[in-house]
Amino acid sequence: MNTLKQRMLTNWHFSRLLRLGMGLWLLVWALQARDWSIGLFSGMFLFMAVSNIGCCGAQGCAVPETDRTNNKNN
C-alpha cells in the first residue's frame, strides 16, 4: 500500500497536471450538462492523473532502458 500512496503523491509533471485539470473541467461540465457520457471521460482523465498512467497503461509507451555497460562498441 505504500507504493500506491507514493505513486499518488510524487512525480507530478506537466502532463499529469494537464490530465487532472482536464478531468476536473470535464467533471464540472458533466455536472452542469447532466450528461453521464462526459462524466465517463472525466473519470478516465481523473483516474489517469491520480494513478499516473497514460493511455497505453502503466509504462506501456515507455522505451525500454538498455544496460550501457555491456554495449561498449555497438
C-alpha positions, 0 to 999 in steps of 0.5 A: 500500500505504500507504493500506491500512496507514493505513486499518488503523491510524487512525480507530478509533471506537466502532463499529469497536471494537464490530465487532472485539470482536464478531468476536473473541467470535464467533471464540472461540465458533466455536472452542469450538462447532466450528461453521464457520457462526459462524466465517463471521460472525466473519470478516465482523465481523473483516474489517469492523473491520480494513478499516473498512467497514460493511455497505453497503461502503466509504462506501456509507451515507455522505451525500454532502458538498455544496460550501457555497460555491456554495449561498449562498441555497438 
